[in-house]
Amino acid sequence: MAVNRENAAMMERLNLILFALLVVIVWLSLSLGSTQVSVTSGLLEWLNNELTSDALIIGEIRLPRTLLALAVGAALGLSGAALQGLLRNPLADPGLLGASQGAALGAASVFYFGLFASFGSLAIAVAGLLGALIALVFMLFLAGSGRPALVIMAGLAISTVTGALLAVVLNFAPNPYAMQELVFWLLGSVSNRGMDSVYLMLIALLIGGVLIARQATLLAGLSLGDRVAESMGLRITKGSRLIILGTAVLVGTSVSVAGVIGFVGLLVPHIIRPWVAHRPDRLLLPSAILGAILVCAADIIVRIFPVGQELKLGVLTSLLGAPLFIWIVWQERRRWF
């Protein structure tokens, strides 16, 4: 009992620290930029529909960018924690399900074929989400059950197929400008996005978050083994599919509105795991918060980076995440050899 109380107290402290960091990073994101503005007055004037320069910069540019970065980061962090807990593999990545590649293929159809034009600025997001869901359906059909090995194999197969189809689309681009636009979009960014993209991301975060959070008990049981989980009366196959569905919704929507932002879902759970006693069920909320913090912080770095052209967010996360990923693999190797 004393150990449980100590772990609960540690979780509360961890969440409080993360929430404090979240508030700080949000304030910095709203404050920093090429133009100096007052965040407080800008927010108040924007809420009162006053068309001042501060209100336009805060409400129309920085606030949507900040909220989208937070939502995308939370979605990637949460999906990474859920997927690693489900597959019991610390190197599992949210893109493993094929949702990222499916979303990218759906977005390519908008760039090249003008599909979903009636949705206006949301056309790319809608097509990307539809592509992710189609990839998920094929992956679940191919996997059959929710067993980790089959999920991994089916996800890799669907990722390979959709990646090949995306390469074909790029190869037969109608003009170099369309191909360049798609490539820049795939590099990942939360700039030049409106509140409609934020609303779509928040809806996906709510749906995916609920699906995953309701299976927290299953994740805790699976950490003890399939037989123990079954003896606890947990429905492994159904619960696993719900977790996969929630992860695919989160990842697919993130890619559809912000492009590919790598390594967040892979690295965030590794940072949090020692602080939650390696409990996969307790990993979910802190991973979502830290994911939001890291993506928002990376976007701030992108904005203040002294280059002529803005460095893409997905490029920065890859540059920072790749060395950390190598370090994690090295640590795993030392454990086994």
N, C-alpha and C positions, 0 to 999 in steps of 0.2 A: 504493500500500500504506500509506504514511504517513497519507493522508487517511482510509482505512478504519479504521486503528487509532485515529485521533483521534476519528472518529465513534463507534466502539465504546466508547471511554473515556467520551465524553460521554453515551452512552446509559446506561452503568453508573452514572455520577454522578446522572443524572436519576432513574433508578429508585430509587437509594438515598435521594435527597432525598424523593421521593414516598412511599416506604415509611415514612420517619421521620415525615413529616407525617401519614400514615395512623395510625400508632401514637398520636401526640399527639391527633388528633381523636377516636379511639376512647376514649381515656382521659377526655377532656373530656365526651364524650357520656354515659359511664357515671357521671361525677362530678356533672354539673350537673342540677339539678331543683328542685322545690319543697321537697324534703326532703333534708337533708344526711346522707349515709351514707358509710361507708368502703368504697371499691371493692374493695380487696384482701380484707378480711375478708368482705364480702358475697359475692364470687365463691367464696371457699373454703367458706363455710358453705353456699352453694347447691349446690356440687359434692358436698358431704358430706350433702346432703339434710337440713340443719338448718333448721327453719322459724323463723328469726329475722326481724326486720323488715328488716334489711339484706339478707338473702338473698332475701326476697320482692321487695323493690324492685329489686334488681339483676337477679336471675335471671328474674323473671316480667314485669317492666315494661321496664326500661331495656335489658337485653341483647337481647331480641327486636327492640325498636325500632331499636337501633343496628345489629344485623346485617342487618335488612331494609333500612335506609337504605343501608348499604354495598353490599349485593347489587343493589339497584335502581339505584343510581348507577353501579356497575360495568357493569351490563347496558346502560344508556343510553349511557354513554361509549363502550363497545366497539362497540355497534351504530351509533352516529353515525360513528365513525372508519371502520368497515367500509363503510358505505353511501356516505360521501363519497368513499372511495377507489374503490369500484366504479363509481359514476356519474361520477367525476371532476368533481364539482360541490361546491365548498366550502359551498354554501348548502343542501345536501340534509339533510333532517331525518328521523330514524328513523320518525316518524309518517307519512312519505310513502307507505308501503306499504299503508296502510289497516288495519294491525294494531291500532293504538290505538283507532280507531273501532269495529272489529269486537269488540274486547275490551269496550269500553263498552256496546255493544249486547247482548253476551252477559250482562254483569252486570245490565243493566236487566231481562232476562227473569227473573232471580232475585228482584229487588225487587218486580216486579209480578205474576209468575205462579207464584212459588214453585218453580221448577224445581230439580232436583238437591238436593232437601231432605235426601236420605239422606247427603249429604256433610257436613252440619252446617255448621261455620264455614268450611269450604273450598268451599262451594257457589258463592260469588261468584267465587272464583279459578278453579274448574273451568269454570264457564260463560264467564268472560272469556277463558280460554285457548282454549276450543272456538270461541268467536266469532272470535278472532284467526286461528286456523288455517283456518276456513271462508273468511274474507276473503282469506287468503293463497292458498288454492286457486283462488278465482275470479280473483284478480289474476294469478297465473301462467298460468291458462288464457287470460285476455284478452291478456296480454303476448306469449304464444307463445314468444319467445326471451328471452335475458337482456340484450338491447341496452338501454343506458341510457335512450334516449328512450322506448322502449316501456314500460319499467318505470315511469318517471315518469308517463306518461300513464295506464297501467292503474292505478297506485296512487292517482292523483288521482280517477279514475273510481270506484273501489271506496270511497275515503274519502267521496266525495260521496254515494254511495248509502247507505252505512251511517250517515253523519251524518244524512241525511234520515229514515231509519227510526228512528233514536234520537229525533229531534224528534217523530215521530209517536207514539212510545211515551210521551214526556213529555207530549204534548198530551192523550193519552187516559189519563192517570194515574187509577187508581181512587180515589185520595184525595190531598189535598195533603201528607199526611205521607209517603207513599211517594215522591212527587216530590221533596220536600225531602231525604229520605234519600239518594236517588240523586244529586241535585245536589251535596250535601256530599261524597259519595264521589268524584264525578268531579273535585272540586277538588284531590284528591291529599293523601294523608297516610300515615304509617307508624305512627301511634299506634293503640293498642288492637288490635294484631295479635299473634298467638301464634307459637310456634315452628313450627307446621304451615305457616304462610305462609312462614316463613324457609326451611324445607326445600324447599318447592315452588320458591321463587325460586332456591335454590342448585342444584337439579337442572336448572332451565332455564338457569342461567348456565353450568353444566358442558356441557350439550348444545350450546347456542348458541355458547359459547366455542370448543369443539372444532371445530365446523363452520366457523367463521370463521378460526380460527388455521391450519387445514390449507390454507386458500386464500391465505395470506400471500404466497406466491410469485406467485400470479395477480395480486394487487393491485399488487405491484411491477412486474410485466410490463405491466399495463394502464396504468400511469403513463407508459409509453413509447409507448403507442398500441396499437390492436388488432392491426395487422399485425406489430409487433414481438413481441407476446405470442403470436400464432399461430406465428411463426417459431421461438419458443422451445419449441414443442410443448405449449403450455398449452391446455387445453380450456375455452374461454371460456364457452360456453353452460352447460355442466354446473357449472363452478365458480361462475358468477354465480348460478345457482339455489340452490346450497348456501349461498352468502353471504346471499341473500335469505331463505332458510329459517331460517338461524341468527339473522338480525336480527329476523325476525318472531316467533320463539320468545322472544327476549329482551324485545322491546318488548311483545308480547302478554301475557306473564306479568307484566311490571312493571306494566302498566296493570291487570291483573286482580287483583293483590294490593294495589296502592297507589294506584290511580286515575291520573289524568293529571298527570304532572310534566314540564312543558315546558322547552325550551331547553337542557337538559343535553347531550343528544346532538348538538345543533347547535353549541354554544359550546366544549365541551371540546376537540375536535380542533383548533380554531383556536388555543387557548392552547398546546397541545403541539406543533403542527406545526413552528414555527421551531426547536424544540430537537431535532428528529429529522431535520434536513436535508430536510424536506418529503417524507420517504419514507413512503408509506401502509402498508407492511408493518411498519415500526418504530413506527408510531403506535398500534398496537392495545393493547399492554399498558399504556403510560403513560396512555392515554385512559381505560382501565378503572379504573386506580388513582385518577386525578384525578377521574373521575366519582363514585367512591365517596366521596372526600374532600369534594367540593362538596355532594353531597346530604346527607351526615351533618352537615356544617357548617350547612347551611340548616335542618336539623331542630333543631339546637341553638338557632339564632336563633329559630325558631318557639316553642320551649319557654320561652325567657327573654324573649320579646317582651312588653312591658308593656301588654297589652290585656285586657279582660274575658273575651273568648272567644278561644280559640286560633286564630291565623292558620293557614290551611291551607298545607301545604308546596308544593303546586302553584301557589298564588297567589303565594307569596314568590318561587319560582323564575321565575315569569313577570314579576313586578315588577323583579327584578334582571336577568333575561335580555333583556327587550325593549329597554332602552337599549343594551346591548352588541350586540344583533342589528342595531339601526339603525346603530351605529358600523361594524360589519363591512360592511354594505351600502354605507355611504358610502366606506369604504376600497376596496371592489371597484369602485365607480364611478370613483374617482380613478385607478385603474389603467387603465381603458379610455378615459377621456375626458381 
